[in-house]
Amino acid sequence: MKREELHALIISQLADRLVRLGVEEHELGNGFDLVRSGLLDSLGYIDLVASLEQATGKQVDLEQALETGEATTLNGLYQLFQ
């Protein structure tokens, strides 16, 4: 899956939360941290990863990914699923 497709998928999964919190898509740069920003809590992040796994057909080692400290950023998600 291309980065642009993955980005669109992530945005579609987060659409309701973005509207509720008043976050615009253009504010979501590569370093935007989904958890630290409060957009997602830890369970919401795991749900997002599970949804992306299902959509892409790729399973990720979330425990190992979280050790890097960047897995909760958009760029971290792109790296996990490319």
Residue frames as a rotation matrix with the C-alpha (Angstrom) as fourth column:
MET 1
0.586 0.810 0.000 0.00
0.810 -0.586 0.000 0.00
0.000 0.000 -1.000 0.00
LYS 2
-0.183 -0.635 0.750 1.35
0.589 -0.682 -0.434 3.40
0.787 0.363 0.499 -0.96
ARG 3
-0.826 -0.251 -0.504 1.94
0.561 -0.449 -0.696 6.06
-0.052 -0.858 0.512 1.66
GLU 4
-0.834 0.548 0.063 -0.85
-0.512 -0.811 0.284 8.26
0.207 0.204 0.957 0.23
GLU 5
-0.070 0.817 -0.573 -3.32
-0.177 0.555 0.813 5.38
0.982 0.158 0.106 0.40
LEU 6
-0.284 -0.119 -0.951 -2.28
0.817 0.489 -0.305 4.58
0.501 -0.864 -0.042 3.95
HIS 7
-0.990 -0.083 -0.112 -2.61
0.127 -0.870 -0.477 8.24
-0.058 -0.487 0.872 4.92
ALA 8
-0.505 0.863 -0.022 -6.14
-0.634 -0.353 0.688 8.37
0.586 0.362 0.725 3.47
LEU 9
0.026 0.481 -0.876 -7.05
0.278 0.838 0.469 5.19
0.960 -0.256 -0.112 5.34
ILE 10
-0.627 -0.327 -0.707 -5.73
0.760 -0.061 -0.647 6.58
0.168 -0.943 0.287 8.64
ILE 11
-0.957 0.285 0.058 -7.59
-0.289 -0.953 -0.090 9.86
0.029 -0.103 0.994 8.14
SER 12
-0.226 0.930 -0.290 -10.82
-0.441 0.168 0.882 8.01
0.869 0.327 0.372 7.36
GLN 13
-0.072 0.139 -0.988 -10.42
0.665 0.745 0.057 5.97
0.744 -0.653 -0.146 10.55
LEU 14
-0.654 -0.310 -0.690 -9.82
0.744 -0.431 -0.511 9.13
-0.139 -0.848 0.512 12.59
ALA 15
-0.590 0.369 0.718 -12.41
0.337 -0.695 0.635 11.37
0.733 0.617 0.286 10.89
ASP 16
0.489 0.866 -0.105 -14.95
0.439 -0.140 0.888 11.44
0.754 -0.480 -0.449 13.74
ARG 17
0.380 -0.427 -0.820 -12.29
0.889 -0.074 0.451 12.11
-0.254 -0.901 0.352 16.37
LEU 18
-0.686 -0.666 0.292 -10.71
0.726 -0.654 0.213 14.85
0.049 0.358 0.932 14.27
VAL 19
-0.213 0.710 0.671 -14.05
0.240 -0.627 0.741 16.64
0.947 0.319 -0.037 13.97
ARG 20
0.671 0.529 -0.519 -14.83
0.583 0.055 0.810 16.26
0.457 -0.847 -0.271 17.68
LEU 21
0.267 -0.677 -0.686 -11.48
0.822 -0.212 0.529 17.70
-0.503 -0.705 0.500 18.71
GLY 22
0.911 0.177 -0.372 -11.40
-0.006 -0.897 -0.441 20.38
-0.412 0.404 -0.817 16.02
VAL 23
-0.137 -0.989 0.056 -8.21
-0.073 0.066 0.995 19.07
-0.988 0.132 -0.081 14.43
GLU 24
0.680 0.295 -0.671 -7.79
-0.636 -0.217 -0.740 19.80
-0.364 0.931 0.040 10.72
GLU 25
0.898 -0.313 0.309 -6.15
0.400 0.874 -0.275 17.25
-0.184 0.371 0.910 8.43
HIS 26
0.582 -0.709 0.398 -3.45
0.105 -0.420 -0.901 19.74
0.807 0.566 -0.170 7.43
GLU 27
0.482 -0.378 0.791 -2.34
-0.853 -0.408 0.325 19.82
0.200 -0.831 -0.519 11.10
LEU 28
0.832 -0.077 0.549 -1.38
-0.160 0.915 0.370 16.16
-0.531 -0.396 0.749 10.93
GLY 29
0.370 -0.803 -0.467 2.27
-0.898 -0.179 -0.403 16.22
0.240 0.568 -0.787 9.94
ASN 30
0.199 -0.380 -0.904 4.57
-0.172 0.894 -0.414 13.21
0.965 0.237 0.112 9.94
GLY 31
-0.772 -0.617 -0.152 5.60
0.070 0.155 -0.985 13.82
0.631 -0.772 -0.077 13.54
PHE 32
-0.124 0.811 0.572 2.04
-0.848 -0.386 0.364 14.23
0.516 -0.440 0.735 14.83
ASP 33
-0.964 -0.228 -0.135 1.69
-0.111 0.810 -0.576 11.89
0.240 -0.541 -0.806 17.79
LEU 34
-0.255 0.953 -0.163 -1.78
-0.119 0.136 0.984 10.38
0.960 0.271 0.078 17.90
VAL 35
0.228 0.300 -0.926 -1.56
0.795 0.492 0.355 9.39
0.562 -0.817 -0.126 21.56
ARG 36
-0.559 -0.535 -0.633 0.40
0.812 -0.507 -0.288 12.27
-0.167 -0.675 0.718 23.10
SER 37
-0.900 0.270 0.342 -1.85
-0.078 -0.872 0.484 14.76
0.429 0.409 0.805 21.32
GLY 38
-0.685 0.688 0.238 -4.89
-0.269 0.064 -0.961 13.19
-0.677 -0.723 0.141 22.99
LEU 39
-0.304 0.573 -0.761 -6.47
-0.940 -0.054 0.336 12.28
0.151 0.818 0.555 19.67
LEU 40
0.356 0.359 -0.863 -6.31
-0.220 0.929 0.296 8.60
0.908 0.085 0.410 20.65
ASP 41
0.434 -0.286 0.854 -5.92
-0.858 0.159 0.489 6.83
-0.276 -0.945 -0.176 23.94
SER 42
-0.580 -0.792 0.191 -3.90
-0.694 0.604 0.392 3.63
-0.426 0.095 -0.900 24.09
LEU 43
-0.270 0.559 0.784 -6.91
0.286 0.824 -0.489 1.42
-0.919 0.092 -0.383 23.32
GLY 44
0.743 0.547 -0.387 -7.92
-0.140 -0.438 -0.888 3.65
-0.655 0.714 -0.248 20.43
TYR 45
0.043 -0.828 -0.559 -4.39
-0.960 -0.188 0.206 3.37
-0.276 0.528 -0.803 19.04
ILE 46
-0.736 -0.296 0.608 -4.49
-0.232 0.955 0.184 -0.43
-0.636 -0.005 -0.772 19.25
ASP 47
0.234 0.899 0.371 -7.89
0.321 0.289 -0.902 -0.41
-0.918 0.330 -0.221 17.53
LEU 48
0.652 -0.057 -0.756 -6.46
-0.616 -0.621 -0.485 1.77
-0.442 0.781 -0.440 14.76
VAL 49
-0.445 -0.886 -0.134 -3.50
-0.839 0.360 0.408 -0.56
-0.313 0.294 -0.903 14.27
ALA 50
-0.520 0.325 0.790 -5.83
0.155 0.945 -0.287 -3.59
-0.840 -0.027 -0.542 14.17
SER 51
0.602 0.788 -0.132 -7.99
0.079 -0.223 -0.972 -1.86
-0.795 0.574 -0.197 11.59
LEU 52
0.371 -0.565 -0.737 -4.94
-0.891 -0.441 -0.110 -1.00
-0.263 0.697 -0.667 9.48
GLU 53
-0.668 -0.583 0.462 -3.70
-0.473 0.812 0.342 -4.58
-0.575 0.010 -0.818 9.75
GLN 54
-0.054 0.752 0.657 -7.03
0.376 0.625 -0.684 -5.82
-0.925 0.210 -0.316 8.46
ALA 55
0.782 0.413 -0.467 -7.14
-0.184 -0.563 -0.806 -3.29
-0.595 0.716 -0.365 5.63
THR 56
0.258 -0.787 -0.560 -3.54
-0.960 -0.273 -0.060 -3.86
-0.106 0.553 -0.826 4.50
GLY 57
0.903 0.095 -0.419 -3.28
-0.164 0.978 -0.132 -7.58
0.397 0.188 0.898 5.19
LYS 58
-0.084 -0.992 -0.099 -0.05
0.028 0.097 -0.995 -6.94
0.996 -0.086 0.019 7.07
GLN 59
0.868 0.280 -0.410 0.50
0.390 0.126 0.912 -7.84
0.307 -0.952 0.000 10.70
VAL 60
0.167 -0.814 0.556 2.93
-0.322 -0.578 -0.750 -5.81
0.932 -0.054 -0.358 12.75
ASP 61
-0.073 -0.295 -0.953 4.82
0.847 0.487 -0.215 -6.58
0.527 -0.822 0.214 15.92
LEU 62
0.596 0.443 0.670 3.29
0.135 -0.878 0.459 -3.81
0.792 -0.183 -0.583 17.99
GLU 63
0.897 -0.306 -0.320 5.38
0.348 0.041 0.937 -4.53
-0.273 -0.951 0.143 21.08
GLN 64
-0.067 -0.974 0.215 8.61
0.932 0.016 0.363 -4.13
-0.357 0.225 0.907 19.12
ALA 65
-0.057 0.110 0.992 7.25
0.702 -0.703 0.118 -1.06
0.710 0.703 -0.037 17.30
LEU 66
0.856 0.474 0.205 6.33
0.186 -0.653 0.734 0.69
0.482 -0.591 -0.647 20.53
GLU 67
0.508 -0.752 -0.420 9.87
0.749 0.145 0.647 0.29
-0.426 -0.643 0.637 21.81
THR 68
-0.282 -0.642 0.713 11.09
0.906 -0.422 -0.021 2.79
0.314 0.640 0.701 19.20
GLY 69
-0.428 0.178 -0.886 8.98
0.558 -0.719 -0.414 5.56
-0.711 -0.672 0.208 20.70
GLU 70
-0.801 0.104 -0.590 7.79
-0.446 -0.760 0.472 6.73
-0.399 0.641 0.655 17.29
ALA 71
-0.888 0.424 0.178 5.13
0.457 0.769 0.447 4.14
0.053 0.479 -0.876 16.57
THR 72
-0.052 0.934 -0.353 2.33
0.836 -0.152 -0.527 6.43
-0.546 -0.323 -0.773 17.71
THR 73
-0.335 -0.084 -0.938 3.27
-0.312 -0.930 0.194 9.15
-0.889 0.358 0.286 15.21
LEU 74
0.752 0.604 -0.266 1.90
-0.415 0.120 -0.902 9.23
-0.513 0.788 0.340 11.70
ASN 75
0.194 -0.768 -0.610 5.37
-0.926 0.063 -0.373 8.62
0.325 0.637 -0.699 10.31
GLY 76
-0.650 -0.410 0.640 5.73
-0.663 0.718 -0.213 5.66
-0.372 -0.563 -0.738 12.67
LEU 77
0.217 0.815 0.537 2.49
-0.194 0.575 -0.795 4.18
-0.957 0.068 0.282 11.34
TYR 78
0.726 -0.012 -0.688 3.64
-0.686 -0.090 -0.722 4.69
-0.053 0.996 -0.073 7.76
GLN 79
-0.291 -0.939 -0.184 6.82
-0.925 0.325 -0.198 2.81
0.246 0.113 -0.963 8.54
LEU 80
-0.455 0.170 0.874 4.96
-0.482 0.778 -0.403 -0.02
-0.749 -0.605 -0.272 10.24
PHE 81
0.347 0.792 0.501 2.72
0.070 0.511 -0.856 -0.65
-0.935 0.333 0.123 7.25
GLN 82
0.723 -0.141 -0.677 5.08
-0.685 -0.279 -0.673 -0.08
-0.094 0.950 -0.298 4.32
